[in-house]
Structures are given as structure tokens and as C-alpha cells.
């Protein structure tokens, strides 16, 4: 596998050309939302010009809209490693999680238990606390304060035969910790509990294979992986069929449409397909063995419109003789891209964390040992003695360096760390379009601040 071509990558993102106060903008705000490739902008514009209509009509623009929705389901299925009828779209991850929790509430009996964690964004906490109205008991798994990792022994003690669902993040949006999902799924399934995974923060950083994970549900947000604001929910087909969502009577009762309340964000879905195809092209760059069929299909989609994209499918092919070519499909290219991104971002993490540790008075919350970087994303949370996170973020912002400050909706974490009342954390979040040179700029600015 070849290394990332950063010049080519950065050339795909028009927003990276901005200047703030005469300085090139440095986007270290990725965990709050990433920038988008130019192809995403083109896809949104193209949809609104050529295909803008509601779905299921007997005319051309509506048919194109239907094709865009189908293309988006297939694209996300390739991204997550599932079947397209296991993909649900919505406004955002929070809305979809609330929709799912309401449906699960119909199955809850008094005394049933749900497990959440102190590490999670509250979009994966509050929807489950709402089930207390049905008599559910909510248990909270603690963390190790020293490195902001989940206390697995606490989880093992809390999970029991009454546990109905474990809600956990793939990775912490605040401090970057990656949880041991394989172990968590095994523990949950051993007692017959479901596992709901918040993968919003993890999705832009590494490959995801929901069938291999064997999780029951997984949610993410496209705007965190270089696409517009679209929420995504994976659910095992049997769950999407057996659970009863709240819906309006005339709406389809077919899976997955029955879970999608109201009209979808069609132009956003066109942008999602374009973002997935950008990552696919990146996979072709880092893995030149990808076959010509895929490359030609991507070129055709660029020329004719995203709804025309076709390629061999992974996992969901109905034709056994297509399996041989499946590993040269978009799924394989996506895995190659995300694996290369993961490796490059570990190098960025090493550069950033080693530099931050040299700054007097600076504390990092999370994993800092290089040999453990496979258990973290390149999202680093810090405090500097005597300075508030908000003031540091403003000083950096004036220099054109964008970072976030606060609790990032991971309220249980900042409270546990004793930081909530003093401004929370400063969060530096890298993605694959960031460079070593930008990290050097940040470190120099931090020393001056």
C-alpha cells in the first residue's frame, strides 16, 4: 500500500484555501465537523439543478431522486460493510438515536437495565435515560481518569441477565479513546443484550465493518466524514423489521423506509455519495491494484451523475460468481483508503502529542504513550495551567488555527475529570487532510500563548 498523497488530498478541499487575518486557515476542528471535497459541492448543486423533486413520482426528476437515495444507501453500505436495506437516513445521529430509543421503549419492562458510559457524547446517553419512564434502570460504566479509558472491569460487573442494551461509543469525541468493541459486544451478547454503537467520531479515522463487529446498531453522521449534514443508522435487518418505529400511517412500512420520518435531505444524500466516491478514489491512489472497472465507474459517475454509479458489491452480492471481483470493488477501495488514513493519522498523533508534552504547564487528557496509539484517534484534549480553554481557542482562532473548547456534549467525562465548572477542555482534532507543517504551526503558537 502506498502512502497518502497529501498534495492531491488537500487539492480536493476548496475550504483549505481560506486565509484568516492574512494567515492560511488551519482546520483542527474536525471532531465538530469536517470540510468537504469540491466534488461534494458539485453533487449538491447538480442534484438541485437536475433532480430536485420528492421521491416516488412518475416523472424524470423524481426518478432521479429515487436513484440518488438508492445510490446513497449502497454507498453507505459499502462504507460500513453491510447490506443497503440495513441503512437508515435521518437528520442527524441524535435524532436517529432518539427515534430508535422510542421504538425500543415499547419493548422495555420495569426492571430492565440499560448501560451507558461516562465517556460518551450525550446523544448516546440522554435517549436511553428517557427509557426510565418505562421503568428501565440506567447503569453508568465509569472510566480510568488517568488515561480516559473505559473501565472494562466495571462494565463486566454491571452487565447481567437483566441488561437489555449496552450503549457505547466506538471512540470518544472528546479525548479520542477507542473502545474495545469486540470485547464489549461479546459481553453484551453473552447475556442476550443488544449493543448500540455511536461511531460518529470514529468514522472518519478508520475502517468500519459492522457485520464483523456483530453490533446490533451503529450510528454516525456524514458531516464528520467529509459529507453534508446527514444522519446514518445501521441496524441488523431483523431488528429493523421486528421493532415498531413511531411513524405516520401513510408512510411506507418497508425496511428501512419505515424508520425515516418525513422527506429526506436529498441534496445531502447526493453529497454523501460524492464523499464516499472521494474516499474510493483515495483508496485507488493508495492501492493501485484496484481494477479498471471501479476506476472507470467512478469516472462515469463524475461525468454522468452520481445516480449512474455502478460497481461490484461487497457482502450483498446475490451472484456467487461476483464474489471474486468484490475485493476489487468500492468496499475494498474504501477499506484501503481508511486503513491508509488510520496509519497516517497515527503519525500525526505522534508529532502532535510529543510536541504538546514538551510545553510547560500543559496537561493531556487521554492516551499519550505511542505504543498505545492504536487505541486512540488523533483527537487530543488539553488544559494549560492558568489559562481557560475558551481564551486559548480564541487566541488560536485569531491566528487562523481552529480548535474547539468546552465539553463537546461529553458532559459525564468533563464532570468526572472535575473540569466542567472551569471551562472543560481545549480539543485539537486532526483528520487526514491536515499536515505535519500545520502541527508545527500549532505548537509554535501554543508556546507563545
N, C-alpha and C positions, 0 to 999 in steps of 0.2 A: 504494500500500500504506500502511495506517495504522500508527502506532507501537504498541508494546505497551502494553496497559492493565495496569500493574503492580499496581494495587489488585485487579483481578479475578484476576490470576495468583496473587498471594500468598494470596488468599482460598481458592484451591483446595488449599492445602497446610497441613493442620492442624498439622504439626510446627513451623511457623514461629511459632506462638503460645507456644512454651515460654519460660520465664524461667530464668536461671541466676544465683544469688546476687542475685536481685532485678532483674537486667538482662535485656532481651529477648535471646534467643539469636540469634547471627549465624552462619549456616552458610556458612563459606568453606572447607568440606571436600569440596566437590562432586567433585573428581577421585577421591576414595576411595569415593564412593557418594552419590547424590542422595537428597533427600526425595521422598515420593510424594504425588500428589493424593489427596484423600479418595475419589474415585471408584475408585481402585485398591484401597483398603481395603474398600470396599463390594463390589467384584467378587470379591475373595478370599473374603470372608465369604459372599457369595451362592453362590459355587461350592461351598464346603464344606457349606452348608446344603441346597442344591437338587440338586447334581450330583456329589457325592463318590463316585466309583467308578473302577474301572480301565476301560481302553478296550476297545472292540470286543465288548461284551456285548449280549445280546438283551433288554435292559430299559432303562427310561427314563433312569435316572441315568447309565448307561454311554453311552447315545446322546448325552446332553447333553455328556458328557466328550469324545466324538468331535467334537462340534460346536465345543467350545471349542478343541481342538487345531487344527482346520481354520481357525477364525477367527483364531487366533494366527499361523498360517503366512501367511494372507492379509494380516494387519495388518503383519507384518514385511516381507513382500514389497512392500507399499506404501511402507513406511519406507525400504527400501533400493533400490527401483526394480528389482525382479527378479521372477521367477516364484515362486509359492508352493512348487513342488516343488524349488526350489533353496535352501530354508531348512531348516536342521538345528538342533534344540534340544538342549541338554545342561545339565550342572550349572553350568558357567561357561566363560569363554573359555579358560582354561588347560587344563581337561580336554579340551575340544574340539580344541585345538591339538595336544595330546599324542595324541589319537585319530587325527587326520589325519596327524601325523608318522609314526606307526607304520605307517599304511597306505602312505604314500609310501616308507617304508623298504623295502617289498617290491619297489620298482622301482629302487632305488639300486644302482649298480655301483661297485666300487672305483675311486677317482679322480674320481667325480662331485663337483661342487662346489656348496655352498650358501652364500649370502651373508646375513649378519646385520649389524646395526649397533650402534654404541656408544650410540645414542640410545634404544634400545628397552627396554621392560619385559622382564624375563627370561622372561615367559610366551611371548615371541616370540623367545627366544634358546635357552634350555635344551632345548626339544623338538627343535630342529634339531641341536644338539650331540650329542644322543643317537644321531643317524644316523652318527656316527663309527664306531659298532660295525659298520656295514655297509661301512665303507671310505670314507665320504664325507669330503671335505675342507671344513672350515668356514673361510670368509674373513670378516673383520670390516671393515666400512666405518667410517672414522674421522669425527670431527666437527671443526668450527671452534670452538675453545674460546672465542673472543671473543664469539660470539653463540649458541652451542649449536645450530648448524645443521649439517645433514648435508653432508659433503664430497663433492659430486657428481663432482668430478674423480677422487677416489679410487674411487668406485663405477665410473666409466667404465673405469678402469684394471684393476679387479679382475674385472669381468664378462667372460666369454669363452665359447667354444664348449662348454666343459665345465660351465658353470653350469646347474644343473637347477632351482634355485628361489632367488628373492630374497625374504627375509622382512623386512618394513619396517613401521613404524608410520605411520598416517595423521597422527597428531600425538603429540608426546611427552607422556606423562603427568606427567613431572617438571618440565619447563620450558615446555611449551606450543607448541614449534616445530611448524609444519605442514610436512610434506614435500611436494616436488613429485612427486606420484604419477604424474601424466600422463607426465612425463619418465622416471621410473623404470620404468613399465610398458613404454614404448617401447623402452628399452634392453634390458630383460629379454626381451621378445618377439622382438627382433631376432636374438637368439641361440637362440631356442627355449626359453627358461626360463619357468617359472611365477612368478607373483607372489602371495605371501600377505600380506595387509594386516591389521595389528592396528588396528582402528578403535574400540577401547574408549574411548579418551579423546576422540576426535573426535566421536563420535556425538551427544552432547547439544548440540553447538555449531553445527552447520551441516548443510545437506542432503547426502545421500549418494545417488549413482546408480552402482551397481556395473556396470551394463551400459555406461554412458558411460565409466567408468574403464577397463573391459575387464580388470580384475584377475581372477585365476583363483579366488582365495578371499579372503574378508573375514570377520573375526570381531569380535564386540562383545558387551558384557554389558548386559542390560536394566537392571540396578540403577544403571547410570551415566546412564541417561536416564529417570529418574522412574518406574521399574517395580521389581518384586521381583527376587530373585536368579535369573536365568535366563541361560544362555549361548546365544549365537546364532552360527551359522556359515553364511555364504553360500558356495556352490561352484557353478561352472559345471556345468550338468547333465551334460555329457559326462564331466567328472572324477568326479562323484559316482557315475556309472554304471560307469566303467571301473576306478577304483581299488577295491581289495578291503579293506574295513574288517575289523577283528577283531570278531567278533560270536558270540553263542550260536546254535547250529544251529536251534532252533525259531523264532527271531525272524524277522520279515519280511525278505525280500531286496529289497523295493521301495525305490526312491529317493523321499524322503530317509530313510524309517524305518530302513533298514539301518544308518545311521550313529548311531542313537540307542540307546545301550545301557541297558537297564533301563526301568523306568517313569518317565515324565516327571513334572515338577513341575506337575501340572495346575492347582492353585490359583494357582501363579506365572504360568502362561500366561494364566489369566483376568485377572490383574493386568496382564500385558503388553498385552493387548487394550485394557484400560481406559486405560493410559498413552498408547497410540497414539491412542485416541479423544480424550483430553485435548488432545494436540498438534493433532489435527484441528480441534477446537473453537477452539483458539488461532488456527489458520490461518483459520478462518471469521471470527474477530474482526478480524484484520489485513487480510483480503481480502474485503470484503463482497460481492463479485461472485460468490462461491461460490453454486451453485444451491440451490434449496429442497430438492431431492431428498436431497442429502447431509445438510443440517441436520435434515430430518425423520427420516432414517435413524439419525442419532446420538441423537435424542430417543427414537426407538423402542427403540434398544438400551438406553438408560438405564432405560426402563420395563419392557421385556420380558426383558431379559437379553442379555449380550454375544453369545451364540451366534446370536442372531437378526439381528445386524448385516449389512446388505447395502448395497452401493453400487457404482456403475460402477467397473470395474477399469482400472488403468493398465498398459500394456505387455503384459498377459497376456490381454486380451480375445480370445475366439475369434470375436467378431462384429464385422466391419469397421464396421458402422453404429453401433457403440457407441463408436468412437474419438472421435467429435465431442464426446461428453459426458464422455470420460475426463478431460479437463482441468478438469472441474468435480468430480472425484472426490476421494476421500480422499487419494490421492497428491498431487494438486495442492494441496490444503489443507495437507498436511504440508510440502511444499516452501515454501509461503508462510510457514508458521509458523517453520520452521528458518531461512529467509532473514531474517525479522524478528528472530529470536533472534541470529543472527550479527551483524547491524547493531547491535543494542542492546548486545551484549557488547563490541563494539569501542569503544563509548562508555565502558563500564565500564572497559575496559583502559586507555584514555587517562587517565581520572580516577585510577585506582589507580597506574599506573606513574609518571605525572608527580608524584604526591604522594610516592611512595616515593623518587624520585630527589632530593627535597629534604631527606631525612633524613641527617644526617652519619653517616659510617661504614657506611652501608648499600650493599650491592652486589647488583645484579640479574643473574641468570644467564639469558641469553636475549635475544630481540629487544626493544629499547627504543624504537626510532625509530617515531613514529606512522605515517609513510608506509609502513611495512612490517608494520603490524598485520594485514593480510590473510594474513600468513604465521605467525600465532600465535593461540592460543586465550587466553581470559582466565585462564590459569593462570600464576602468577608465582612464581618461586623466588628466594629471597634468603638472604643472610647479613648479620649485623651484627657488626662488629668487636668482639671481646672478649666475645661472648655466644654461647652454644650454641643451635642451633635447638630443642633439646628444652626448654630453660628458657624461651625466648621463647614456644613453643607453650603451655607450662604457664601462663605469666603471662597470655597472651591468653585461654586457656581459663577461667581464674578470673574473667575479665571477661565471660564468655559469648560469646567470639569463637572459633570453632572453626577451627583450621588443622592441617595435618599437618607432621610433621618426620621426617627420615630419608632413605633412598634410594629409597623408593617402588618397590622392585624394579627400578629402573633402575640396577643396580649398575655397569654399564660406564660410565655417564655420571659418576656421583659419583667413581669411581676415576680417570677421565680428568681430571676437574676438580681432583683432589687433595683432595677433601673427605670421602671415605668414612671415614677414621680419626678425623675430628673432628666427626662427627655429621651429615654430609650437608647437607641444605638445609631451610629452612622454606618450605613451599608454601602459597600463598594461591590458592584455586581458586574462581572465580566461575561462577555459572550464571544463567539468565535470571530467576530469582525473587529474585536479590539486587538491592539498591538503591544509588543514589549515597549516600544517607544512611548506609548501613552502611559504605561505604568511608570516609567521613569519620570515623566512629567508630573504625575500624581505624587510620587514620592518626594520630589523636589518641592512641590507646593506644600505638602504636609510638613516638611521640615521647616519651611518658612512660617507656616501658620503656628 
